[in-house]
C-alpha cells in the first residue's frame, strides 16, 4: 500500500479529510512517536517512517529511557536487543531526511515520563503510541498506576489523565499477533 493510501486511510479513519490539506499544500504536519520499546512501539516507528516520506510531514521520535540503566547489547533481552537494532536501522535509514528528528530523553522515573509528555504540549498534530510495552520495563512498572483504561495502554492512558495540554490526535498502534 502506498504512503498516500496509508495517509488517506488514516485521514478517513480520523475524520480529517486529507489531513487538513497537508497532502495538497506546503504547510507542515508534525507527528511524534513516543518510543519506550516493544513490538507495538516498533510498529509505530515503522508507520511514522512511512509517513516521513511525505514532503509536508515532519516526524519526531522521542525515545524514553530510564536514566540509571546501562545499555549493553550482550546483556539485553532479545526484545530489548530488537528494539535497539530497530532504532539503529531507523536512524540509519532516515539520516538524510531533514524532516525526521530523533530525541533521546533520559528520565529518572515515571514522573519524568509524565513531565516529558506534558512538555509535548501543542507541538504536534498527531502522536503515535504503541499500545503495549514490556511489562518488566522499569518505567512501565512505575507507570502502571496510571493505567485506568487498558484499551489505551499505559502511555495512552497517561496522555488522557495527565492533562498534558495538547490537542494532538493519538494514534495507538498494536502489532498484529501471528
Helices and strands as residue ranges (DSSP letters): H 3-14, H 17-20, E 29-35, H 39-51, E 57-66, H 78-93, E 100-107, H 110-120, E 126-130, H 138-143, G 144-146, H 153-161, E 169-173
